[in-house]
Amino acid sequence: MAGPAKRESRARVQREREARLAEVRAAQARAERARKVRLALAGSLGVLLVIGILVVVRVVSGSNAGTGTVTSAADATVVAAVTELPVATTDAVGVGTANQFPRSVDAPALTADGKPKVLYIGAEYCPFCAAQRWAVVQALSRFGTWSGLGSTQSATRDVFPATKTFSFHGATFASDVISFTGVETETNQPSGSGYAKLDAPTADDQKTLQDWDKSKYTGGPDGAIPFIDFGGKYVLAGSSYDPGLLKDLTMADIASAMKDPTSPVAKGVLGAANVITASVCRLTDQKPAEVCTAPGVTAAAAKLPAS
């Protein structure tokens, strides 16, 4: 009996060992399946994360493609240097080297908020607009206060490439005597055969451009920019001085050069600014008097058509 009992005992031990081994293998299998599930979930989450990032990038890129602007806030020290120039400096320049002057138009008065309206239409890619903005910013600072001026440059693939300048996109101007609307229709970022869209002029402002732009007076193309309408009384299309004067200069360089009335930059920018100022004074009944009767402004006024 001892023999069969031992064999039975050994068989029972073997079965127990095999059962324990089966349990271990089952536990290992369950652990492996759980690991694979975790890996699959992690992979799925990773894919979803990548997709989410791509969607965000696409949305942001799409937004930038629509506006395309690389405009940043203009440096406060540059804005102050341009807008707080001593009258003695602008007087010393007079007309300077300004070579383009407003022409009178027979049009209804252009107003906004009960005040004469100065309408500027340009684009950030435009080098002639880049030059003209310096004069506009300086001139209008004599009548009010700028906020939110941008810092940008003209297109790198145009004439006078990368001319440093302000942008009126997002800027505001507060004045007791005039209203200002600044429209930058396109950025300096290439898009297709042109540049990415930016500000859309109102229907009325677009009509003003089409009706009274440069083509009516100097034979230029329709929609010539930069375009300025002074209250429906005068129009000015194109840069008032040579944009080449700003070649390779930073905004700080230009602002610094404007302080010296003998510099070519000051003669161009401030000469144009005096002409713009004289044009605005015709809209405001020569107010403020200290601005409109300054020698530099009166010298520029002699270049305007009779009012």
Phi and psi in degrees as GROMACS dihedral restraints (atoms count N, CA, C in turn):
[ dihedral_restraints ]
;  ai    aj    ak    al  type     phi  dphi    fc
    3     4     5     6     1   -62.5    20    10
    4     5     6     7     1   -38.6    20    10
    6     7     8     9     1   -62.7    20    10
    7     8     9    10     1   -53.5    20    10
    9    10    11    12     1   -60.9    20    10
   10    11    12    13     1   -35.1    20    10
   12    13    14    15     1   -65.1    20    10
   13    14    15    16     1   -42.6    20    10
   15    16    17    18     1   -63.2    20    10
   16    17    18    19     1   -42.0    20    10
   18    19    20    21     1   -62.6    20    10
   19    20    21    22     1   -40.1    20    10
   21    22    23    24     1   -64.4    20    10
   22    23    24    25     1   -39.0    20    10
   24    25    26    27     1   -65.4    20    10
   25    26    27    28     1   -44.0    20    10
   27    28    29    30     1   -64.2    20    10
   28    29    30    31     1   -37.6    20    10
   30    31    32    33     1   -65.1    20    10
   31    32    33    34     1   -40.3    20    10
   33    34    35    36     1   -64.5    20    10
   34    35    36    37     1   -42.4    20    10
   36    37    38    39     1   -61.3    20    10
   37    38    39    40     1   -41.1    20    10
   39    40    41    42     1   -63.8    20    10
   40    41    42    43     1   -41.1    20    10
   42    43    44    45     1   -65.5    20    10
   43    44    45    46     1   -40.9    20    10
   45    46    47    48     1   -63.6    20    10
   46    47    48    49     1   -40.0    20    10
   48    49    50    51     1   -63.6    20    10
   49    50    51    52     1   -44.4    20    10
   51    52    53    54     1   -65.0    20    10
   52    53    54    55     1   -36.2    20    10
   54    55    56    57     1   -65.4    20    10
   55    56    57    58     1   -43.6    20    10
   57    58    59    60     1   -64.3    20    10
   58    59    60    61     1   -39.0    20    10
   60    61    62    63     1   -63.5    20    10
   61    62    63    64     1   -40.0    20    10
   63    64    65    66     1   -63.8    20    10
   64    65    66    67     1   -39.4    20    10
   66    67    68    69     1   -64.9    20    10
   67    68    69    70     1   -40.9    20    10
   69    70    71    72     1   -63.0    20    10
   70    71    72    73     1   -44.6    20    10
   72    73    74    75     1   -63.9    20    10
   73    74    75    76     1   -38.3    20    10
   75    76    77    78     1   -64.5    20    10
   76    77    78    79     1   -42.5    20    10
   78    79    80    81     1   -63.1    20    10
   79    80    81    82     1   -41.4    20    10
   81    82    83    84     1   -62.4    20    10
   82    83    84    85     1   -39.3    20    10
   84    85    86    87     1   -64.6    20    10
   85    86    87    88     1   -43.1    20    10
   87    88    89    90     1   -62.5    20    10
   88    89    90    91     1   -41.9    20    10
   90    91    92    93     1   -62.8    20    10
   91    92    93    94     1   -39.9    20    10
   93    94    95    96     1   -65.2    20    10
   94    95    96    97     1   -42.7    20    10
   96    97    98    99     1   -62.6    20    10
   97    98    99   100     1   -40.4    20    10
   99   100   101   102     1   -64.2    20    10
  100   101   102   103     1   -39.3    20    10
  102   103   104   105     1   -62.9    20    10
  103   104   105   106     1   -42.4    20    10
  105   106   107   108     1   -65.0    20    10
  106   107   108   109     1   -38.2    20    10
  108   109   110   111     1   -63.4    20    10
  109   110   111   112     1   -44.2    20    10
  111   112   113   114     1   -61.3    20    10
  112   113   114   115     1   -43.2    20    10
  114   115   116   117     1   -62.2    20    10
  115   116   117   118     1   -41.0    20    10
  117   118   119   120     1   -64.0    20    10
  118   119   120   121     1   -43.8    20    10
  120   121   122   123     1   -63.1    20    10
  121   122   123   124     1   -42.7    20    10
  123   124   125   126     1   -62.3    20    10
  124   125   126   127     1   -40.9    20    10
  126   127   128   129     1   -62.0    20    10
  127   128   129   130     1   -43.6    20    10
  129   130   131   132     1   -63.1    20    10
  130   131   132   133     1   -44.2    20    10
  132   133   134   135     1   -62.4    20    10
  133   134   135   136     1   -37.9    20    10
  135   136   137   138     1   -63.2    20    10
  136   137   138   139     1   -43.2    20    10
  138   139   140   141     1   -61.6    20    10
  139   140   141   142     1   -45.0    20    10
  141   142   143   144     1   -62.4    20    10
  142   143   144   145     1   -38.6    20    10
  144   145   146   147     1   -64.2    20    10
  145   146   147   148     1   -44.6    20    10
  147   148   149   150     1   -61.6    20    10
  148   149   150   151     1   -43.7    20    10
  150   151   152   153     1   -60.9    20    10
  151   152   153   154     1   -42.7    20    10
  153   154   155   156     1   -61.3    20    10
  154   155   156   157     1   -43.1    20    10
  156   157   158   159     1   -62.1    20    10
  157   158   159   160     1   -43.6    20    10
  159   160   161   162     1   -62.5    20    10
  160   161   162   163     1   -37.8    20    10
  162   163   164   165     1   -64.5    20    10
  163   164   165   166     1   -44.5    20    10
  165   166   167   168     1   -62.3    20    10
  166   167   168   169     1   -45.3    20    10
  168   169   170   171     1   -60.0    20    10
  169   170   171   172     1   -42.4    20    10
  171   172   173   174     1   -63.9    20    10
  172   173   174   175     1   -41.8    20    10
  174   175   176   177     1   -63.5    20    10
  175   176   177   178     1   -46.9    20    10
  177   178   179   180     1   -64.6    20    10
  178   179   180   181     1   -44.1    20    10
  180   181   182   183     1   -62.9    20    10
  181   182   183   184     1   -40.7    20    10
  183   184   185   186     1   -62.6    20    10
  184   185   186   187     1   -39.6    20    10
  186   187   188   189     1   -64.6    20    10
  187   188   189   190     1   -44.0    20    10
  189   190   191   192     1   -66.3    20    10
  190   191   192   193     1   -33.3    20    10
  192   193   194   195     1   -66.3    20    10
  193   194   195   196     1   -30.5    20    10
  195   196   197   198     1   -74.7    20    10
  196   197   198   199     1   -39.0    20    10
  198   199   200   201     1  -100.3    20    10
  199   200   201   202     1   -37.2    20    10
  201   202   203   204     1    61.7    20    10
  202   203   204   205     1     9.5    20    10
  204   205   206   207     1   -80.5    20    10
  205   206   207   208     1   142.4    20    10
  207   208   209   210     1  -113.0    20    10
  208   209   210   211     1    18.6    20    10
  210   211   212   213     1   -66.7    20    10
  211   212   213   214     1   136.1    20    10
  213   214   215   216     1  -122.2    20    10
  214   215   216   217     1   172.2    20    10
  216   217   218   219     1   -66.1    20    10
  217   218   219   220     1   135.3    20    10
  219   220   221   222     1   -66.6    20    10
  220   221   222   223     1   142.7    20    10
  222   223   224   225     1   -62.2    20    10
  223   224   225   226     1   131.4    20    10
  225   226   227   228     1   -61.8    20    10
  226   227   228   229     1   -34.7    20    10
  228   229   230   231     1   -69.7    20    10
  229   230   231   232     1   -33.5    20    10
  231   232   233   234     1   -69.0    20    10
  232   233   234   235     1   -45.6    20    10
  234   235   236   237     1   -58.5    20    10
  235   236   237   238     1   -44.8    20    10
  237   238   239   240     1   -63.3    20    10
  238   239   240   241     1   -41.7    20    10
  240   241   242   243     1   -62.6    20    10
  241   242   243   244     1   -37.3    20    10
  243   244   245   246     1   -78.6    20    10
  244   245   246   247     1   -39.2    20    10
  246   247   248   249     1   -90.6    20    10
  247   248   249   250     1    -8.9    20    10
  249   250   251   252     1  -118.8    20    10
  250   251   252   253     1    29.5    20    10
  252   253   254   255     1   -65.3    20    10
  253   254   255   256     1   141.8    20    10
  255   256   257   258     1   -63.2    20    10
  256   257   258   259     1   144.4    20    10
  258   259   260   261     1   -59.4    20    10
  259   260   261   262     1   -34.0    20    10
  261   262   263   264     1   -58.7    20    10
  262   263   264   265     1   -33.3    20    10
  264   265   266   267     1   -70.2    20    10
  265   266   267   268     1   -48.2    20    10
  267   268   269   270     1   -67.8    20    10
  268   269   270   271     1   -34.0    20    10
  270   271   272   273     1   -64.5    20    10
  271   272   273   274     1   -38.7    20    10
  273   274   275   276     1   -65.2    20    10
  274   275   276   277     1   -26.4    20    10
  276   277   278   279     1   -81.5    20    10
  277   278   279   280     1   -39.6    20    10
  279   280   281   282     1    62.3    20    10
  280   281   282   283     1  -128.8    20    10
  282   283   284   285     1   -79.4    20    10
  283   284   285   286     1   -22.3    20    10
  285   286   287   288     1    56.9    20    10
  286   287   288   289     1  -133.8    20    10
  288   289   290   291     1  -105.2    20    10
  289   290   291   292     1    21.2    20    10
  291   292   293   294     1   -59.0    20    10
  292   293   294   295     1   133.7    20    10
  294   295   296   297     1  -129.9    20    10
  295   296   297   298     1     9.1    20    10
  297   298   299   300     1  -135.5    20    10
  298   299   300   301     1   127.7    20    10
  300   301   302   303     1  -126.3    20    10
  301   302   303   304     1   150.2    20    10
  303   304   305   306     1   -59.5    20    10
  304   305   306   307     1   152.8    20    10
  306   307   308   309     1  -119.3    20    10
  307   308   309   310     1   144.4    20    10
  309   310   311   312     1   -74.9    20    10
  310   311   312   313     1   149.7    20    10
  312   313   314   315     1  -131.4    20    10
  313   314   315   316     1   153.2    20    10
  315   316   317   318     1  -102.1    20    10
  316   317   318   319     1    91.7    20    10
  318   319   320   321     1  -145.2    20    10
  319   320   321   322     1   159.4    20    10
  321   322   323   324     1   -60.1    20    10
  322   323   324   325     1   152.0    20    10
  324   325   326   327     1   -59.4    20    10
  325   326   327   328     1   137.4    20    10
  327   328   329   330     1  -101.6    20    10
  328   329   330   331     1   116.0    20    10
  330   331   332   333     1  -135.5    20    10
  331   332   333   334     1   163.7    20    10
  333   334   335   336     1  -157.9    20    10
  334   335   336   337     1   136.6    20    10
  336   337   338   339     1    56.4    20    10
  337   338   339   340     1    33.1    20    10
  339   340   341   342     1    74.1    20    10
  340   341   342   343     1    11.9    20    10
  342   343   344   345     1  -127.1    20    10
  343   344   345   346     1   154.9    20    10
  345   346   347   348     1   -56.7    20    10
  346   347   348   349     1   140.4    20    10
  348   349   350   351     1  -108.8    20    10
  349   350   351   352     1   132.3    20    10
  351   352   353   354     1  -101.9    20    10
  352   353   354   355     1   119.6    20    10
  354   355   356   357     1  -109.1    20    10
  355   356   357   358     1   123.2    20    10
  357   358   359   360     1  -114.1    20    10
  358   359   360   361     1   130.4    20    10
  360   361   362   363     1  -128.1    20    10
  361   362   363   364     1   124.1    20    10
  363   364   365   366     1  -152.6    20    10
  364   365   366   367     1  -159.6    20    10
  366   367   368   369     1  -154.8    20    10
  367   368   369   370     1   149.8    20    10
  369   370   371   372     1   -68.2    20    10
  370   371   372   373     1   -28.0    20    10
  372   373   374   375     1   -72.7    20    10
  373   374   375   376     1   -20.6    20    10
  375   376   377   378     1   -77.3    20    10
  376   377   378   379     1   117.1    20    10
  378   379   380   381     1   -68.7    20    10
  379   380   381   382     1   -30.5    20    10
  381   382   383   384     1   -71.7    20    10
  382   383   384   385     1   -35.2    20    10
  384   385   386   387     1   -64.8    20    10
  385   386   387   388     1   -40.0    20    10
  387   388   389   390     1   -57.7    20    10
  388   389   390   391     1   -44.4    20    10
  390   391   392   393     1   -67.2    20    10
  391   392   393   394     1   -44.1    20    10
  393   394   395   396     1   -67.1    20    10
  394   395   396   397     1   -31.3    20    10
  396   397   398   399     1   -60.7    20    10
  397   398   399   400     1   -36.2    20    10
  399   400   401   402     1   -57.2    20    10
  400   401   402   403     1   -44.2    20    10
  402   403   404   405     1   -69.7    20    10
  403   404   405   406     1   -39.6    20    10
  405   406   407   408     1   -64.5    20    10
  406   407   408   409     1   -46.7    20    10
  408   409   410   411     1   -60.2    20    10
  409   410   411   412     1   -46.1    20    10
  411   412   413   414     1   -66.1    20    10
  412   413   414   415     1   -44.8    20    10
  414   415   416   417     1   -63.7    20    10
  415   416   417   418     1   -49.2    20    10
  417   418   419   420     1   -71.0    20    10
  418   419   420   421     1   -21.1    20    10
  420   421   422   423     1   -63.4    20    10
  421   422   423   424     1   -16.4    20    10
  423   424   425   426     1   -77.6    20    10
  424   425   426   427     1   -13.2    20    10
  426   427   428   429     1  -114.1    20    10
  427   428   429   430     1   -10.0    20    10
  429   430   431   432     1  -174.8    20    10
  430   431   432   433     1  -156.4    20    10
  432   433   434   435     1  -128.9    20    10
  433   434   435   436     1   133.4    20    10
  435   436   437   438     1   -89.7    20    10
  436   437   438   439     1   147.1    20    10
  438   439   440   441     1  -139.8    20    10
  439   440   441   442     1   142.1    20    10
  441   442   443   444     1    72.3    20    10
  442   443   444   445     1    23.4    20    10
  444   445   446   447     1   -62.1    20    10
  445   446   447   448     1   140.3    20    10
  447   448   449   450     1   -97.8    20    10
  448   449   450   451     1   167.5    20    10
  450   451   452   453     1  -121.7    20    10
  451   452   453   454     1   125.8    20    10
  453   454   455   456     1  -151.3    20    10
  454   455   456   457     1  -165.6    20    10
  456   457   458   459     1  -151.3    20    10
  457   458   459   460     1   159.0    20    10
  459   460   461   462     1   -73.0    20    10
  460   461   462   463     1   169.2    20    10
  462   463   464   465     1   -61.7    20    10
  463   464   465   466     1   148.1    20    10
  465   466   467   468     1   -80.5    20    10
  466   467   468   469     1   -14.7    20    10
  468   469   470   471     1  -104.2    20    10
  469   470   471   472     1    14.1    20    10
  471   472   473   474     1  -109.8    20    10
  472   473   474   475     1   175.9    20    10
  474   475   476   477     1   -64.0    20    10
  475   476   477   478     1   156.9    20    10
  477   478   479   480     1    46.2    20    10
  478   479   480   481     1    56.7    20    10
  480   481   482   483     1   -62.4    20    10
  481   482   483   484     1   146.1    20    10
  483   484   485   486     1    54.7    20    10
  484   485   486   487     1    40.5    20    10
  486   487   488   489     1   -71.6    20    10
  487   488   489   490     1   121.2    20    10
  489   490   491   492     1   -73.7    20    10
  490   491   492   493     1   141.5    20    10
  492   493   494   495     1  -166.0    20    10
  493   494   495   496     1   175.5    20    10
  495   496   497   498     1   -84.9    20    10
  496   497   498   499     1   168.5    20    10
  498   499   500   501     1  -130.7    20    10
  499   500   501   502     1   141.5    20    10
  501   502   503   504     1   -90.9    20    10
  502   503   504   505     1    -0.7    20    10
  504   505   506   507     1   -64.1    20    10
  505   506   507   508     1   116.0    20    10
  507   508   509   510     1    83.4    20    10
  508   509   510   511     1    -2.6    20    10
  510   511   512   513     1   -85.4    20    10
  511   512   513   514     1   155.5    20    10
  513   514   515   516     1  -131.2    20    10
  514   515   516   517     1   156.6    20    10
  516   517   518   519     1  -135.5    20    10
  517   518   519   520     1   126.7    20    10
  519   520   521   522     1  -112.9    20    10
  520   521   522   523     1   128.8    20    10
  522   523   524   525     1  -152.7    20    10
  523   524   525   526     1   149.1    20    10
  525   526   527   528     1   -83.4    20    10
  526   527   528   529     1   -15.3    20    10
  528   529   530   531     1  -116.2    20    10
  529   530   531   532     1   -21.6    20    10
  531   532   533   534     1  -139.9    20    10
  532   533   534   535     1   161.9    20    10
  534   535   536   537     1  -113.8    20    10
  535   536   537   538     1   146.6    20    10
  537   538   539   540     1  -130.1    20    10
  538   539   540   541     1   134.7    20    10
  540   541   542   543     1  -123.4    20    10
  541   542   543   544     1   121.6    20    10
  543   544   545   546     1  -114.0    20    10
  544   545   546   547     1   123.5    20    10
  546   547   548   549     1  -120.6    20    10
  547   548   549   550     1   121.7    20    10
  549   550   551   552     1  -108.8    20    10
  550   551   552   553     1   101.2    20    10
  552   553   554   555     1   -71.5    20    10
  553   554   555   556     1   -27.3    20    10
  555   556   557   558     1  -142.7    20    10
  556   557   558   559     1   159.0    20    10
  558   559   560   561     1   -87.3    20    10
  559   560   561   562     1  -171.4    20    10
  561   562   563   564     1   -99.6    20    10
  562   563   564   565     1    11.7    20    10
  564   565   566   567     1   -98.5    20    10
  565   566   567   568     1   121.0    20    10
  567   568   569   570     1   -57.1    20    10
  568   569   570   571     1   141.2    20    10
  570   571   572   573     1  -149.1    20    10
  571   572   573   574     1   109.4    20    10
  573   574   575   576     1    64.6    20    10
  574   575   576   577     1  -129.1    20    10
  576   577   578   579     1   -91.4    20    10
  577   578   579   580     1     0.7    20    10
  579   580   581   582     1  -134.3    20    10
  580   581   582   583     1  -132.6    20    10
  582   583   584   585     1  -132.6    20    10
  583   584   585   586     1   155.0    20    10
  585   586   587   588     1   -63.5    20    10
  586   587   588   589     1   141.6    20    10
  588   589   590   591     1   -69.8    20    10
  589   590   591   592     1   151.4    20    10
  591   592   593   594     1  -133.3    20    10
  592   593   594   595     1   -96.9    20    10
  594   595   596   597     1   -88.2    20    10
  595   596   597   598     1   140.2    20    10
  597   598   599   600     1  -103.9    20    10
  598   599   600   601     1   120.0    20    10
  600   601   602   603     1   -66.0    20    10
  601   602   603   604     1   152.2    20    10
  603   604   605   606     1   -65.8    20    10
  604   605   606   607     1   164.7    20    10
  606   607   608   609     1   -59.7    20    10
  607   608   609   610     1   -39.7    20    10
  609   610   611   612     1   -66.3    20    10
  610   611   612   613     1   -42.0    20    10
  612   613   614   615     1   -68.2    20    10
  613   614   615   616     1   -37.8    20    10
  615   616   617   618     1   -63.7    20    10
  616   617   618   619     1   -39.5    20    10
  618   619   620   621     1   -65.9    20    10
  619   620   621   622     1   -38.4    20    10
  621   622   623   624     1   -59.7    20    10
  622   623   624   625     1   -44.7    20    10
  624   625   626   627     1   -61.3    20    10
  625   626   627   628     1   -47.1    20    10
  627   628   629   630     1   -67.8    20    10
  628   629   630   631     1   -36.6    20    10
  630   631   632   633     1   -78.6    20    10
  631   632   633   634     1   -34.2    20    10
  633   634   635   636     1  -125.7    20    10
  634   635   636   637     1    23.1    20    10
  636   637   638   639     1   -78.6    20    10
  637   638   639   640     1  -174.0    20    10
  639   640   641   642     1   -56.2    20    10
  640   641   642   643     1   -31.9    20    10
  642   643   644   645     1   -60.1    20    10
  643   644   645   646     1   -27.5    20    10
  645   646   647   648     1   -73.8    20    10
  646   647   648   649     1   -17.7    20    10
  648   649   650   651     1  -125.6    20    10
  649   650   651   652     1   -30.5    20    10
  651   652   653   654     1  -127.6    20    10
  652   653   654   655     1     9.0    20    10
  654   655   656   657     1    78.5    20    10
  655   656   657   658     1    12.6    20    10
  657   658   659   660     1   -77.5    20    10
  658   659   660   661     1   177.2    20    10
  660   661   662   663     1   -71.6    20    10
  661   662   663   664     1   155.0    20    10
  663   664   665   666     1   -60.2    20    10
  664   665   666   667     1   144.1    20    10
  666   667   668   669     1    73.6    20    10
  667   668   669   670     1    23.2    20    10
  669   670   671   672     1   -59.9    20    10
  670   671   672   673     1   135.6    20    10
  672   673   674   675     1  -128.3    20    10
  673   674   675   676     1   154.2    20    10
  675   676   677   678     1   -70.9    20    10
  676   677   678   679     1   145.8    20    10
  678   679   680   681     1  -122.7    20    10
  679   680   681   682     1   132.1    20    10
  681   682   683   684     1  -129.9    20    10
  682   683   684   685     1   128.2    20    10
  684   685   686   687     1  -111.0    20    10
  685   686   687   688     1   123.9    20    10
  687   688   689   690     1   -98.8    20    10
  688   689   690   691     1    88.7    20    10
  690   691   692   693     1    61.0    20    10
  691   692   693   694     1    20.4    20    10
  693   694   695   696     1    77.3    20    10
  694   695   696   697     1     7.4    20    10
  696   697   698   699     1  -100.9    20    10
  697   698   699   700     1   -41.0    20    10
  699   700   701   702     1  -135.6    20    10
  700   701   702   703     1   155.0    20    10
  702   703   704   705     1  -129.5    20    10
  703   704   705   706     1   150.9    20    10
  705   706   707   708     1  -140.3    20    10
  706   707   708   709     1   120.5    20    10
  708   709   710   711     1  -123.8    20    10
  709   710   711   712     1   134.6    20    10
  711   712   713   714     1    96.3    20    10
  712   713   714   715     1   171.0    20    10
  714   715   716   717     1   -77.8    20    10
  715   716   717   718     1   141.5    20    10
  717   718   719   720     1   -82.5    20    10
  718   719   720   721     1    -4.2    20    10
  720   721   722   723     1  -153.3    20    10
  721   722   723   724     1   175.9    20    10
  723   724   725   726     1   -74.6    20    10
  724   725   726   727     1   114.1    20    10
  726   727   728   729     1   -61.5    20    10
  727   728   729   730     1   -20.7    20    10
  729   730   731   732     1   -62.3    20    10
  730   731   732   733     1   -17.7    20    10
  732   733   734   735     1   -64.6    20    10
  733   734   735   736     1   -21.3    20    10
  735   736   737   738     1   -97.9    20    10
  736   737   738   739     1     5.8    20    10
  738   739   740   741     1   -55.4    20    10
  739   740   741   742     1   128.0    20    10
  741   742   743   744     1    64.6    20    10
  742   743   744   745     1    13.9    20    10
  744   745   746   747     1   -97.1    20    10
  745   746   747   748     1   142.2    20    10
  747   748   749   750     1   -78.4    20    10
  748   749   750   751     1   169.3    20    10
  750   751   752   753     1   -63.1    20    10
  751   752   753   754     1   -37.8    20    10
  753   754   755   756     1   -64.6    20    10
  754   755   756   757     1   -38.7    20    10
  756   757   758   759     1   -60.6    20    10
  757   758   759   760     1   -45.3    20    10
  759   760   761   762     1   -65.1    20    10
  760   761   762   763     1   -46.3    20    10
  762   763   764   765     1   -60.4    20    10
  763   764   765   766     1   -39.9    20    10
  765   766   767   768     1   -66.5    20    10
  766   767   768   769     1   -42.7    20    10
  768   769   770   771     1   -65.0    20    10
  769   770   771   772     1   -29.0    20    10
  771   772   773   774     1   -66.8    20    10
  772   773   774   775     1   -18.3    20    10
  774   775   776   777     1   -75.2    20    10
  775   776   777   778     1   -18.6    20    10
  777   778   779   780     1  -104.4    20    10
  778   779   780   781     1   104.6    20    10
  780   781   782   783     1   -64.8    20    10
  781   782   783   784     1   -11.3    20    10
  783   784   785   786     1   -90.7    20    10
  784   785   786   787     1    -8.1    20    10
  786   787   788   789     1   -76.2    20    10
  787   788   789   790     1   148.4    20    10
  789   790   791   792     1   -57.8    20    10
  790   791   792   793     1   -36.6    20    10
  792   793   794   795     1   -63.4    20    10
  793   794   795   796     1   -47.2    20    10
  795   796   797   798     1   -63.4    20    10
  796   797   798   799     1   -41.1    20    10
  798   799   800   801     1   -62.6    20    10
  799   800   801   802     1   -35.4    20    10
  801   802   803   804     1   -77.6    20    10
  802   803   804   805     1   -56.1    20    10
  804   805   806   807     1   -66.1    20    10
  805   806   807   808     1   -49.4    20    10
  807   808   809   810     1   -75.3    20    10
  808   809   810   811     1   -29.2    20    10
  810   811   812   813     1   -61.6    20    10
  811   812   813   814     1   -45.8    20    10
  813   814   815   816     1   -64.7    20    10
  814   815   816   817     1   -39.1    20    10
  816   817   818   819     1   -63.6    20    10
  817   818   819   820     1   -38.2    20    10
  819   820   821   822     1   -65.9    20    10
  820   821   822   823     1   -37.3    20    10
  822   823   824   825     1   -65.2    20    10
  823   824   825   826     1   -44.3    20    10
  825   826   827   828     1   -63.5    20    10
  826   827   828   829     1   -41.8    20    10
  828   829   830   831     1   -60.6    20    10
  829   830   831   832     1   -45.7    20    10
  831   832   833   834     1   -61.0    20    10
  832   833   834   835     1   -36.5    20    10
  834   835   836   837     1   -66.2    20    10
  835   836   837   838     1   -42.2    20    10
  837   838   839   840     1   -66.0    20    10
  838   839   840   841     1   -38.2    20    10
  840   841   842   843     1   -60.7    20    10
  841   842   843   844     1   -28.9    20    10
  843   844   845   846     1   -67.7    20    10
  844   845   846   847     1   -23.2    20    10
  846   847   848   849     1   -86.8    20    10
  847   848   849   850     1   -26.0    20    10
  849   850   851   852     1  -103.6    20    10
  850   851   852   853     1    13.0    20    10
  852   853   854   855     1    58.2    20    10
  853   854   855   856     1    41.7    20    10
  855   856   857   858     1    62.8    20    10
  856   857   858   859     1    38.4    20    10
  858   859   860   861     1  -119.6    20    10
  859   860   861   862     1   144.1    20    10
  861   862   863   864     1   -67.0    20    10
  862   863   864   865     1   142.6    20    10
  864   865   866   867     1   -61.0    20    10
  865   866   867   868     1   -38.1    20    10
  867   868   869   870     1   -66.3    20    10
  868   869   870   871     1   -24.6    20    10
  870   871   872   873     1   -82.0    20    10
  871   872   873   874     1   -50.0    20    10
  873   874   875   876     1   -76.1    20    10
  874   875   876   877     1   -18.7    20    10
  876   877   878   879     1  -101.9    20    10
  877   878   879   880     1     4.8    20    10
  879   880   881   882     1   -64.0    20    10
  880   881   882   883     1   142.1    20    10
  882   883   884   885     1   -54.3    20    10
  883   884   885   886     1   -39.6    20    10
  885   886   887   888     1   -64.1    20    10
  886   887   888   889     1   -35.4    20    10
  888   889   890   891     1   -74.7    20    10
  889   890   891   892     1   -42.1    20    10
  891   892   893   894     1   -66.0    20    10
  892   893   894   895     1   -33.0    20    10
  894   895   896   897     1   -65.1    20    10
  895   896   897   898     1   -41.3    20    10
  897   898   899   900     1   -69.1    20    10
  898   899   900   901     1   -33.6    20    10
  900   901   902   903     1   -61.2    20    10
  901   902   903   904     1   -27.5    20    10
  903   904   905   906     1   -66.2    20    10
  904   905   906   907     1   -17.8    20    10
  906   907   908   909     1   -88.1    20    10
  907   908   909   910     1    -7.2    20    10
  909   910   911   912     1   -87.8    20    10
  910   911   912   913     1   154.6    20    10
  912   913   914   915     1   -62.9    20    10
  913   914   915   916     1   154.9    20    10
  915   916   917   918     1   -59.1    20    10
  916   917   918   919     1   139.2    20    10
